[in-house]
């Protein structure tokens, strides 16, 4: 087996060795170890007997271990490890490409299509992936599909044909072949004794690094919930959302006995299941490393106490970048309550199927002026955005948003935090942040100067300040 890693991703072997021997959960997802004698790769918290150091290789990404010929451990399930926040040295283009691949870009289109969306050539995209990650874009996509298929086999009763379809495989034959090559087992062997069922509901466990401030996340969602679209009931979050096949629904709540959230989905078809799960993970900020974040923020004399009062604080978001952009434009210079009222009116006016969902760009663009209770300049900004991205909401980027008339740094910053899940953004000029900072014990100097100390976790600092805001 090839144990060589690309130079940009070489890890400190001594540090990794100490980390895996300690089985410290704070290193879970930060790296993976592969055992040459068994051909298996694991998480550093794997409960199996620790292998001899001479037989171990270390990888930054699970994809790299898989590309080197290793298969995932069936005990620690490395596909369940929380993802690392961001990879040092990875270019913005590669990060964007990885995000699009997680959203099924290579299941629904070709590598050339992906390169076109990134504004580069296909050959250059391949070169970037080889330089930064040591694997091809197709290898990343295949590994993602396989690990998601394994999760569906382990946690759901979906028939094998539905698992193949949901995981992005074009045929059952290709699915069976890829599973056998990668796991050395058939799909039926991976499923074990769990029986296939035809239930309309899909139940999945979404793991995270503890602690997780569920109350803080629910508090944010309840303050921004759009009537008819979202609802909080007994600390459970429920939502209606659109898919190309029709209206879908989700419910999510904490798992009672595991470091995971329980997700229940009702989908008209499963073609977008993998990307939907990815959206939920980003929306609930499940890939954060709370130990790293709190270690920095608790050093601050003013922000430290807020961080200590909210262990496991997250930076929750909205359903999509497009939805976040609409919310931010509507919310310019108005209260959260007022923005929610306008958004609920827009959603109701665009409802066609009896179930209220967040409206699409084409539906908003088609509304007449009386449906926009806001200043004309803001209305035209919103309408322009929706006209431009009608039926292609997924193509909106932060860079494109910033070019619209009526969109300033605050709006882009809010969308970066809530729609893109950027961990290191501090919305400039936010009145709530300024007022909270002015009244916070221990605060000194200008807020923007203080925020520079909180990098690379400024989004989390902003969330802590927003939670403490009192109008």
Long-range contacts (C-beta under 8 A, 24 or more apart in sequence): 1-36, 1-39, 1-68, 1-69, 1-70, 2-68, 2-69, 3-34, 3-36, 3-57, 3-68, 4-68, 5-57, 5-58, 5-59, 5-60, 5-64, 5-134, 6-64, 6-130, 6-131, 6-132, 6-133, 6-134, 8-89, 8-131, 8-132, 8-134, 9-59, 9-60, 9-61, 9-64, 9-87, 9-89, 9-132, 9-133, 9-134, 11-58, 11-59, 11-60, 13-58, 16-44, 16-58, 17-53, 17-56, 19-44, 20-44, 20-50, 20-56, 21-50, 23-47, 25-209, 25-210, 26-209, 26-289, 26-291, 26-292, 28-81, 28-82, 28-209, 29-81, 29-82, 29-83, 29-84, 29-209, 29-287, 29-289, 30-84, 30-289, 31-58, 31-59, 31-60, 32-58, 32-59, 32-60, 32-61, 32-62, 32-64, 32-65, 32-78, 32-81, 33-57, 33-58, 33-59, 34-58, 34-59, 34-65, 34-68, 34-70, 35-70, 39-69, 39-70, 39-71, 40-70, 40-71, 40-72, 40-73, 41-65, 41-66, 41-70, 41-71, 41-72, 41-73, 41-78, 42-72, 42-73, 42-75, 42-76, 42-78, 43-73, 43-76, 43-77, 43-78, 43-81, 45-76, 46-73, 46-75, 46-76, 47-75, 47-76, 48-73, 48-75, 48-76, 60-84, 60-87, 61-87, 61-133, 62-143, 62-147, 63-133, 63-135, 63-139, 63-140, 63-143, 63-144, 64-133, 64-134, 64-135, 66-139, 66-143, 66-146, 66-182, 67-134, 67-135, 67-139, 67-143, 71-182, 71-183, 71-184, 72-147, 72-150, 72-183, 77-150, 77-154, 79-147, 79-148, 79-150, 79-151, 80-151, 80-205, 80-207, 81-207, 82-207, 82-208, 82-209, 82-286, 82-287, 82-288, 82-289, 83-287, 84-287, 84-289, 85-287, 85-288, 85-289, 85-292, 85-423, 86-423, 87-132, 87-133, 89-132, 90-132, 90-133, 91-128, 91-132, 93-118, 93-120, 93-125, 93-128, 94-128, 94-129, 94-132, 94-133, 97-125, 97-128, 97-129, 97-137, 98-140, 101-137, 101-140, 101-141, 101-144, 102-144, 102-275, 102-278, 103-275, 103-278, 103-394, 104-168, 104-272, 104-274, 104-275, 105-141, 106-137, 106-138, 106-141, 106-168, 107-141, 107-145, 107-168, 107-274, 111-137, 111-138, 117-395, 141-168, 142-178, 143-182, 144-274, 145-169, 145-178, 145-274, 146-178, 146-179, 146-182, 146-183, 148-274, 148-277, 149-175, 149-179, 149-187, 150-179, 150-183, 150-190, 151-204, 152-204, 152-273, 153-187, 153-190, 153-191, 153-194, 154-190, 154-191, 154-194, 155-203, 155-204, 155-205, 156-202, 156-203, 156-204, 157-194, 157-195, 157-196, 157-197, 157-198, 157-199, 158-196, 158-197, 158-202, 158-270, 159-196, 159-198, 160-187, 160-188, 160-191, 160-196, 162-270, 163-187, 165-270, 165-271, 166-270, 166-271, 166-273, 166-274, 167-274, 168-274, 200-266, 201-264, 201-265, 201-266, 202-263, 202-264, 202-265, 202-266, 202-267, 202-270, 202-273, 203-262, 203-263, 203-264, 203-265, 204-262, 204-263, 204-265, 204-277, 205-255, 205-258, 205-260, 205-261, 205-262, 205-263, 206-252, 206-260, 206-261, 206-262, 206-263, 206-277, 206-280, 206-281, 206-284, 206-286, 207-258, 207-259, 207-260, 207-286, 208-259, 208-260, 208-261, 208-286, 208-287, 208-288, 209-259, 209-288, 209-289, 209-290, 209-291, 210-259, 210-290, 210-312, 211-290, 211-311, 211-312, 212-254, 212-259, 212-261, 212-290, 212-312, 212-314, 213-310, 213-311, 213-312, 213-313, 213-314, 214-254, 214-261, 216-310, 216-313, 216-314, 216-463, 216-467, 217-284, 217-285, 217-314, 217-316, 219-467, 220-316, 220-463, 220-467, 221-316, 223-336, 224-318, 224-327, 224-336, 224-340, 225-340, 226-340, 226-343, 226-344, 226-347, 226-358, 227-340, 227-344, 227-347, 227-356, 228-344, 228-347, 228-348, 228-351, 228-356, 229-344, 229-347, 229-356, 229-357, 229-358, 239-319, 240-355, 240-356, 240-357, 241-319, 241-357, 241-358, 242-357, 242-358, 242-360, 243-267, 243-268, 243-269, 243-272, 243-276, 244-271, 244-272, 245-269, 245-271, 246-353, 247-353, 247-355, 247-357, 248-276, 250-276, 250-280, 252-280, 252-284, 261-286, 279-319, 279-320, 282-317, 282-421, 283-316, 283-317, 283-318, 283-319, 284-314, 284-316, 285-314, 285-315, 285-316, 285-317, 285-421, 288-314, 288-315, 288-423, 288-460, 290-314, 292-457, 293-457, 293-460, 296-454, 296-457, 297-454, 297-457, 297-460, 297-461, 297-464, 300-450, 300-453, 300-454, 301-442, 301-444, 302-437, 302-440, 302-441, 302-442, 302-443, 302-444, 302-450, 303-440, 303-450, 303-454, 303-461, 303-464, 303-465, 305-441, 305-442, 306-440, 306-464, 306-465, 306-467, 306-468, 307-464, 310-464, 310-467, 313-460, 313-463, 313-464, 313-467, 314-460, 314-463, 315-417, 315-421, 315-423, 315-459, 315-460, 315-462, 315-463, 316-418, 316-463, 317-417, 317-418, 317-419, 317-420, 317-421, 318-418, 318-419, 319-358, 320-393, 320-394, 320-419, 321-396, 321-397, 321-398, 321-415, 321-419, 321-420, 322-361, 322-389, 322-393, 322-394, 322-396, 322-419, 323-358, 323-419, 324-414, 324-415, 324-418, 324-419, 324-420, 325-385, 325-396, 325-401, 325-411, 325-415, 325-419, 326-358, 326-364, 326-382, 326-385, 326-386, 327-418, 328-410, 328-411, 328-414, 328-415, 328-418, 329-378, 329-381, 329-382, 329-385, 329-406, 329-407, 329-411, 330-374, 330-378, 330-382, 331-414, 332-378, 332-410, 332-411, 334-374, 335-471, 342-372, 342-373, 342-374, 345-371, 345-373, 346-371, 346-372, 360-390, 360-391, 360-393, 361-385, 361-386, 361-387, 361-388, 361-389, 361-390, 361-391, 361-392, 361-393, 362-386, 362-390, 362-391, 365-390, 377-406, 378-406, 380-405, 380-406, 381-405, 381-406, 381-407, 417-459, 417-462, 422-459, 423-456, 423-457, 423-458, 423-459, 423-460, 424-455, 424-456, 424-457, 424-458, 424-459, 425-458, 425-459, 425-462, 426-451, 426-454, 426-458, 426-459, 426-461, 426-462, 427-462, 430-462, 432-465, 432-466, 432-469, 433-462, 433-465, 433-466, 433-469, 435-469, 436-465, 436-466, 436-468, 436-469, 436-470, 437-465, 440-465, 440-468
